[in-house]
Amino acid sequence: MTRHQKRLSVPKSWPVERKTATWTVKAGAGPHGEAGVPLLIVLRDVLGYADSRKEANYALNQDSVLVNGDAVSDVERPIGMFDILAFAEREEFYRVFPDEGGRLALTPIDADAADSRLGKIVRKTQVTGGAFQLTLHDGATLRVDEAEAGTYSPGESLVIDNETKEIVAHFVYEEGALVTAVAGSHAGEIGEIDTITVTPGSGDNAVTVTQDDGDGFETIEEYVVVIDENFTDGGADDESAASRTESDGGDDE
């Protein structure tokens, strides 16, 4: 498998300029699959905290960059939707949130909001011993006992404490729930579910969402994630860091 990544073929969610250079860094194996953005791109192209891979490696070796509460040492570590990035020395905290057009953006949040992260349940399976395993959108898994498992269903969202890795909140997927679209033509838009239309057979269920301004949109169930107001207002300056992206055309060196 090639270790190279052309800028023109990166996923639409990556916050990079595509025509400034031929190559960019390729995401390593890890959370979020192919949609994950290499941490190097976040540090160099989005935040401007490093000018090269060497500088980014130096910063990570100081354990100064935390992702979901854990120190990260790999510049190719994939970063994706709802991850929490913490720069403790700078007292800066960000949540990765879908922006308009589906690009991933960094939303500044306060320190308290950085203690936990959101995860969408995409699968629930029974494992040996009768317990159940919940698989989240980023590939993370949680084990819950049989008695508790009935509380959770695919499509719902959980808030996970970054230190204990325990569930601290649960958002049900239902009409009236606050959601954000994370893909499709309405990516980045937020509203409340008006109706959920179940499609017979293998077709995608449709979701109609209403917004505060009276507008609304329709999308498919897979593209919406249940959130609450804390995930639209992190208590910090709400200017998206993606708007500060100033790629200099640097490759993966």
Phi, psi and omega in degrees: 000134182293147177261008183253154181221118176282140181297324183293340184252010179290154178303152181298337182286344183287130180274066180231155172279134189267342187246011181275340179200169183278318190244158170214176181287146179262139179292140177279180177290143180158202184298157170077355178064215184292341181281347182292137180265129179303138180303328178303319180296321178296313184290320186269306189275329183267304185270337181072025181276351178214147179261347184206170176299322181299313180295320179296318177300319180298315180297318181291328180291347176271005183055036184263356180240122180247138174240117183054039175088355182247138176293138183243137181242358184252118182291344179266004181302124182291136175246135183213191188308127176074004172297153177249121176255130181234131174243086190300319182296328179270350186056046178240137183222138182224148169248134176281120186226143179294133178257174178302138182087357178090357177290143175280134181231159178259118179259118179298137178226169178271172187299321181296319181291340181278359182281350183213164180224160181263143175220137176265130176285122179251345181201145175228122182227148177274138181243176182303134179099355177096347178287170179239149177247127176260125178257128182265171186300334182265006180095349178294151180234148177231138179256127179233150181285168186299323182293325182276335188300328181295344180287334189246144179220152175304142182100340179274167182240149178236150170253124185250128176292129184291336181271310185271343184063024179262157178283125180245349177202157185217124180246121184279140176274107184199168176298134184097348180287146175279130183224161169235142174277133184247357179205173181082186185290346181252017180305134180094347180276149185233142177186187179254142178294124176269307179219149173242117182256113181280124180266122179299149178081213186265004180289159180285137173292144181260145180232128175257128185242134175255150183238164185300328183278005179094346177278182178189181179203164176238137180213188179259158186304322182299333187271358181247147177231132179286131180226184167227179187299337179294340182266359173252346179220099185276005178085007178233180177305126187269016177288125182291134179291339180298333180290348180262006181299123179225072182294134180263012179084007182296144175272211188263025179263000000 
